[in-house]
Amino acid sequence: MNKKIIESDLQNRNSLQIATFAAGCFWGVEEAFRQVKGVKSTMVGYAGGWFENPTYKDVCMHNTGHAEALQVRFDPNEVSYEQLLDIFWSIHDPTTKNRQGPDIGSQYRSMIAYHTQEQELLAKKSKADLERSELFKGGAIVTEIVPASTFYEAEVIIRNIIKREEVEAVITIQSKELEIRGTSSMVEFIVKIQASS
């Protein structure tokens, strides 16, 4: 079962702040933020949906309304929220609705979930600035900017899969749509790992 993350618990630890972003597959998003000085921890999970305690399979089957998301704990004295927003915009294409590269589905949508009024204002300003810059040559930015709701930490096997040898095979399969162990999608592959673990 997933661990429901209580925002006040995170905010009170050492005066760190939290930010929540969705920009496609959460493993790639996590890797980009994990390397940033001032980011103290990252957590992959699910945000923006209505279903309680979603699993990876639920989210991938479009049964929950959640996006694959990343929650970042950061020290604002070392890295600003604006800098995190810059990273967010730079690591994905915010003009593609429900898609990032080969990953297609509403769980891969672009979303900023703000935790404070200041974050809301900064996120909306950064989006407007990006639209004015014409960096995306007239493509409409479809990123949702929404109030943070309950964040559900991904299951242990999902959090740890990036550390498993199988992840290279999973990524290859997902992008080339090949078959392994009689499956043709990452969801089926992960379900089989869970069943055999």
MARVEX-251383 format. One record per residue: x, y, z of N, C-alpha, C in turn; residue in one letter. Coordinates in pm, whole numbers, plus 50000, padded with zeros to 5 digits. Example, Ala and Ser with C-alpha at 12.3 -4.5 7.8 and 13.67 -1.06 7.14 Angstrom:
<rs>
513194943150780512304955050780513204967050780a
512854977550708513674989450714512905000350787s
</rs>
This chain:
<rs>
500854988150000500005000050000500895012450000m
500425022749933501185035149924501155042750055n
502155050950072502205059350190501675073150152k
500615077250218500035090350193500965100650257k
501365110550180502305120450228501545132550282i
501785135650407501145147150469502065159150451i
501565169450383502385180950347502995187750469e
502235189550576502765196650692503965189450752s
503995176150743505135168650793506395172050715d
506255173150583507405176350499507855190750518l
506915200050526507265214150538507985217050669q
507675209850774508245212750904509655207250924n
510105198350839511445192650855512495202650812r
513225208150909514365216850883514045228850796n
512815233750797512415245250717512645243350568s
512655231150524512755228550382511395231150319l
511385234050190510145235950118509935224150024q
508695222749978508405211949884507855217749755i
508135210749648507615214149516507175201049452a
506125201749373505635189749306505485192649156t
506095183749076506095185248931505735172048865f
505065173048751504815161448664505255165548524a
506115157448464506675160948333506995148448253a
506125138748258506375126148190506745115348291g
507455105348243507865094148329508645099348449c
508215095748570508815101948688510265098248712f
510765087348655512165083848677513105093848612w
512795098048492513625108048425513555121548494g
512355125248537512165137948607512945137648738v
512865126448810513585125348936515095126748914e
515605120248813517045120848787517505135148762e
516715142948689517085156848661517135165248789a
516185163448878516135171549000517085166449108f
517325153549110518185147649212519585153649211r
520035158049095521395163149079521545177949113q
520455184749148520485199149171520955202149314v
521955210949325522425215149457521275222349528k
521015218549650519915224349727518695215349733g
518615205649643517545195649650517995185149749v
517265183749857517665174749966517105160649951k
515945159449889515405146149862514355147049753s
514125135749690513095134649587512265122249616t
511025122649572510145111249593509215109849473m
509225098249409508305095949298506975090949351v
505925094849282504595090549325503535095749230g
502355097649286501175100849206500475113049265y
500105122449177499435134649222498375138749121a
497425146649168496445152549079495245143949047g
495035133249120493895124449092492865124449202g
491885115749187490785115049282490745101949359w
491465092049315491415078549371492395077349488f
491975071749599492855070249714493745057949699e
494995059449742495985048749741496145042049605n
496415049849502496565043849370497845035649361p
497825025749275499035017949244499515022349106t
500725018449072501265021548940500345016148831y
499875004148852498974997948753497695006048739k
497095010248851495885018448847496115031148765d
497235037848793497535050548726497735048348577v
498475037948541498735035048399497485030448324c
496525025248395495275020848332494255032248326m
494655044148367493815056148362492575055048450h
492725048548565491595046648655491585056248773n
492535065748779492675073748901492745088748879t
493035093148758493215107248731494575112748771g
495435104248825496745108748871497755110048757h
498735118548781499915119448695501075113248770a
502015107548695503275103648756503955116748795e
504335117948920504825130748969506055128849057a
506715139949080507885140249165507675150849271l
507905147049396507895156749504509335159249544q
509705171949549511065176249577511095183749709v
511995179749799512265187549920513535195549892r
513445208749908514595217049874514825227949977f
516075232349984516465243150073516435256049991d
515505265250021515385277449942516585286749956p
517445284150054518675292050068519745287449968n
519555275649912520515270149816519995269949673e
518715268049657518105267949524516705273849537v
516375282849450515065289449457513995281349383s
512765284149416511655277749345511685281549197y
512075294149168512185298549029513215290148953e
514315286649018515335278248953514775264248928q
513995259049021513375246049001512385246648884l
511655257548873510745259348760511515259348628l
512655266148626513475266348504513895252248464d
514265244248561514645230348533513435222648481i
512305224348548511065217748506510775220548358f
510805233148318510485236748180511505230948083w
512755229648128513825225448037513885210448011s
513235202348095513395187848083512265180748009i
511285188447961510195182047889509575191947790h
508665186947709507955195247613506575198447670d
506395210647721505105214147783503995217147683p
504265215147554503235217647452502535204847407t
502965193347458502325180847419501385176347529t
500125175147497499115171147596499165156047617k
499305152147742499265138047779500305129547705n
501465135547684502525128147615503875134547640r
504885125947658506275130147661507065119547587q
507575123247470508315113547390507455101547359g
507985089347385507215077347354506135074047458p
506125081547567505165078847675503875086447648d
502785079047632501505084947598500465081147702i
499695090947746498635088647843498545100347940g
497395101948002497185113248093498125112948213s
498655101348247499585100548359500925107248327q
501155110348200502395116848158502205131748131y
501095137348175500815151448147501785160648221r
501875172748170502715183148230501885190448335s
502435191148459501665197048568502605202648674m
502235214148726502875219848844501805220248952i
502065213849064501135214249177501765223449283a
501155234949303501735244749395501275242249539y
502175245349633501915243149775501655255949852h
501975267249791501755280149855501265289949750t
500725301149796500285311449703501485317049627q
502625318349694503825323149626504215313749511e
504185300649535504495291049429503505292349314q
502235294249345501235295949239501575307949151e
501865319249214502175331449138503435329749055l
504475323649113505725321449041505545311848924l
504755301348945504515291548838503765298048722a
502715305848754501935312348649502775322748575k
503615330048648504485339948585505495333048493k
506085322148540507085315348457506455309548331s
505225304548342504515299348225504235310648126k
503765322048177503475333448090504755338548023a
505845339048099507125343448042507565333947931d
507395321147952507785311247852506925312547726l
505625314847746504745316647630505155328947549e
505505339847617505925352147549507275350447478r
508095341547528509435339747469509375333147332s
508285326647302508105319347176509155308447156e
509715303547265510675292547260510075280547188l
508775278547206508105267147144507395270947014f
507815281946955507365286346822505845285946805k
505155292146899503715293246886502915281546940g
503595270946983502885259647041502315263547176g
501055260447198500415263947325500985255247437a
501295261547548501785254147664500565248547737i
500515235447750499345228747808499555224647954v
500635229048013500945225648152499835230348245t
499365221048329498365224548430499085230648549e
498515241248605499025246948730497865246048828i
498015237048925496895233449013497345233349159v
496395234949251496765233749393497225219449423p
498235218249506498705204949545497595197749620a
497415185349584496455176749655497265165649720s
496605155549767497325144649831498325138449734t
499535136649780500595130249703500755116249758f
500715106349671500885092449712502245087549665y
503055083449759504375078049726504185065049648e
505005063249545504935050949465505305038849550a
504825027349507505115014949577506625012349581e
507075004849679508505001949696509114996249569v
508454986649508509024980449388509164990549275i
508255000049266508325010349164509465020049197i
509565023949323510645033149364512005026849341r
512115013849359513415007249351513735001449214n
512805001649122513054995248993514215001848920i
514415014548940515515021348874516855015548917i
516875009149033518115003249083518304988749034k
517274983348972517334969448927517934968648788r
518564957548758519134955548626518064955848517e
516844951848550515794950848450515424964348390e
515754975348456515284988248409515764991248267v
516974987248230517434989648094516544982147995e
516184970148027515304962347940513924968747934a
513424973548047512104979748050512094992147962v
513085000647975513125012847896513235009547747i
514054999947713514194995947573512874990547520t
512234982147597510964976247556509914987047537i
509854996247632508855006647625509045015147500q
510265018647469510495027547356510415020347222s
510755007647217510735000247090509534990947078k
508734990247185507544981747188507864967147156e
508954962347213509314948347197508654940247307l
508864927347302508274918847404509374912347487e
509094910747614509994903647704509134895747802i
509524883847827508774875247920507284874847886r
506964875547757505574874547715504754887047740g
505384898447762504634910747784504984920847678t
504134930947662504404941247563504314955347620s
504224956647750504204970147807504864970047943s
505274981947984505934983448113505004979548228m
503724982948215502764979648321502734964648342v
502604957048234502554942548247503854937048304e
504974942748261506284938248309506404940448459f
505994951948505506084954948648505154946248728i
503964943848677503024935048747503634921148760v
504304916248656504924903148663506084903048763k
506854913948771507924914848872507324914049010i
506244921449033505594921249163505094907349198q
504504900749103503964887349128505054877249157a
506234879049099507304869349118508254873049232s
508114884949289509024889249396508594883749530s
</rs>
